[in-house]
């Protein structure tokens, strides 16, 4: 059977690539510390020696639109093109080609359907920065096959927060029952408090530091029940108009398990958002 060797949750700031590669007067003052934190975070994945990456993210209205919006979608292609033109233009993100792990994609899809999730799928999925940013930060050599899983955090009606947790638990069960001798890491990216296009977008920190503090505590301590007791679809509007991306963090808590404290926790308070990095080793440590 496959082995789940790491569970990783992080933000996916699209400007990291540009900030980290800029030089001279173009290099922002926060870039060096940001790079230091990301390189330390990267080592938590390297230590786990994965063979396959299951990547959880959310399409930013690039390929999925209101004419057809699945709640949960599994990519099952041999290769995935990335990124989109506006991401290249606005964020300086490079074009990438990512290899797919079709066998695991097919297994997650079939067994996920049988487990009670009406999963959509795509044989022609193109990937955006919710998945390519963690590739850039955690596996810049882009040498491992992936299984992309997209969630709907943008277009109401959204799944309830508990459904994200349930899917996370199911993803773990499916990985651990996959009949293959592979080491699998699950990487999911979401948001803490976040405002896009609103009056709190470019403040000195994230739009709701109190929510961010609570969120980091929930995630780092594995307090799924405490989180579910406070987080609702309605409540997520208050910390910022794009904070529903926090539900992807909740999904990753479901993968890690109730009460599972993160083995690695770090944050970085940038000018309009708090970056956050978490790693769990399900079997007690990378070997």
N, C-alpha and C positions, 0 to 999 in steps of 0.2 A: 504494500500500500504506500501511497505517497505520504510524505512527512511535511507538516506545516512547521517551517523553521523560523519564520518571523512574521509579525503583524506590525505594520507601520502606518501611522496616520500623520498627515502633515497638511499645511496650507499649500497653495500652489500659486504663488505670486508671479505673474507673468513678466515682471521687470527684473527678476533676479538675473537672468542670463545677460541682459544688457548691462546691469550694474556690475556684475562680476567680471565682465570682459572689457569694460571700458578702461581707458588709461588717461593719465595726465589730468587736465582741467575737466575733462568729461566724466571723470570717476567721482561718484557721489561720496560724501564724507562717511556714510554709513556702510559702504561696500566692503571694506576690509573685515569688519566685525561680522557682517552677514556671511561672507565667504568662510570665515573661520567656523562659524556655527554650522553651516551647511556641510562642510567637510567633516566635522566631528559626527554629525548626524549620518552622513554617508557611510561611515565606518560601521555603524550598527547593522546595515544591510550587508556590507562586505563580509563581516564576521559570520553571517548566517550561511554563506556559500549557496545561494539558491540556484536552481536550474531553470525555474519558471517563475514569472511574475504575474499574479492576478491583480489587475489594476482597476480600481473603482474610482470613477469620476462622474462628471456631469457635463453634457454638451451645452455650450453657451449659445444656443440658437444658431449653431453653425450648420449642422446637418439635420437636426431634428427641429421641426417647426410645428406651428399650431394646426397644420393640415394633417399631422400624424405624430402624436406625442406619446410614445410608450412610457410607462412608469418605470420599468426596469428592462434593460436591453443587454443582451450578451453578443459580443462580436465573435464571429466564427469564420474568419478569413485566414488565408495563409500569410498575407502581408497587409499592413495598414499604412496608408499615406498620412502624413502630418506635416505641417500645421496648415492653417488657413491663411489666405492672403492678408487679411486685416491683422492677424497676429504677427506676421512677418513685418508689416508696415508699422504698426503701432508699438510693438514690444521688441522688435528685432529678433524674434524667434527663428531658428533655422528650419528649413524643410528636413523632415526625417522620414525614413522608411523603417517600420518596426515589423519584426517577424511575429507571426501568430503561432499559438500552440493549439492547433485545431482539435486534437484529441481531447484535451481538457475542456475546451470550449463546448464541444459536443456533449461531453459527460455532464458538465454543469447545466447545460440546457435541458437535456433529457431528464436527469435526476431532479433538477430544480422544478420542472413541470410536475413531476410525480410527487414532489414534496409540498405542492400546493401554491407555487408561484407561477402565474401565467406570464412567463418571460417572453418578451419579444426577442428577435435575433436579427442580425444583419450579416450577410456575406460580402458586403461592399462598404463597410464602415470606414469613415475617415476620422482621424483622431485630432482632438484639439488640446489646448494647453492644460486642461485639468489632468490629463494623463502624460503629456510630454514634459510638463514642468518637473514632475517627480522623476522622470527618466533623466532629465538634465541634471537635477540636483543629486539623485541617489545612484544612478547608473549611467554616467555620461558616455561610457563606451557603447551603450545600446547594443549589447551582445546577447541578450536573453530573450526568448520568446515570451509573448504576453497573451493574457486573456483579458480583454477590456470588458468592463461591466459599467454601463451608464445608468444613472438614476435621474429621475425628474425632480429637480429642486426649484424649477423656474416657472412652470406653467400650470396654474391651478386648473382643476383640483389636484392637489398633491397627495401622495400617500401619507398616512399618519406617521409620526415619529416612531411608534412602536413597530411599524412594518419595516422600517429600515433596520431596527435592531433584530427583528426576526430573520430578515434576509441575511444579515451578517452571521447569525448563528447557523443558518442553513449553508452558507458558503463554506464555513469551517467544516461542517459535517461532510459536505460533498468532497472537499479536498482530501480529508483524512480517509475517505472511503474510496478514492480514485485508485483503481488497480494499476498503479505504475510506480516504478522505483525512481521517484523524482522528489527533489527538495523544492518546496513551494513557499514563496513569500507572497503575502497579500499586502498591497500598498493602496491606501485610499486617501483622497485629498478632499478637504472641505474648507469651511470658513469658521472663524469665530465671529464676533460682531463685524458687520460689513455694510457700508453704505455706498451705493453706486448711483451717481448722478443726483444725489440729494444734498441738502445743506450741510450734512455732517461728513461728506466724503473726504475732504482734505484737512481734517483736524490734526492736532499734534500727536494723536494716538488713535486707536480704534474708536468707533463712535460710542461704545458702551464698555468702559473698562471694568465695571462691576460684573457685567455678564461674562466678559472674558475671564475674569478671575474665577468665577463659579465654574465656567466651562472647563478650564484647565484642571480644576480640582476634580470634577466629575470624571474626566477622561483619565487623568493620571492615577486615580484611585479605583477606577473600574466601577464607579457607582452608577450603574445603569438604572436601577430602580429610583434612586434619588433624582436622577436626570429626567426620567420619564414622568415623575411626579410634578415637575415644574415646567417642562417644555411641551408646548402645544403648537399647532400650526398658527394659532392666533398670537400666542406670546412671542413667537419668533419675529414678528413685525417690529416690536419695540426696540430691540438692540440695533436695528439698522435694516434697510429695505432689502438687503441681500443675505440676511443671516440664516435663511432657510438652508443654506449650504452646510450649516452645522449638523444637519441630519445625516450627512455622509460621515461625519465624525462618529455619530451615534451608531451607524452601521459598523464602523470599525471596532467600536466597543463591543458590539455583538460578536464579531469574529474573535476578539480577545477573550471574552467571557466575563460574566458577572463577578465583581469583586477582584478581578485580576489587575493588580497594580502594574503600571508601566515600568519596564526596566530602564527606560531612558526618557527623560522629559527635558525639553528646553523651549524657551520662547525668545522672541526678539520684537520689541515694541518699535515699529517703524512709524513714519509720520502720519499714516492714515489707517493702519491695521496692525494687529498683533500677529506675528508669525508664530507658529507652534509646531513642535516636532515631538512625536511619541513613538516608542518602539517597545513591543512585547516579544519575549522569546517563550513560546507556549510550552516548551519542554524544559524550561529552567535555565536556558542559556544556549547561545550558539556554540556548536561543536565543530 
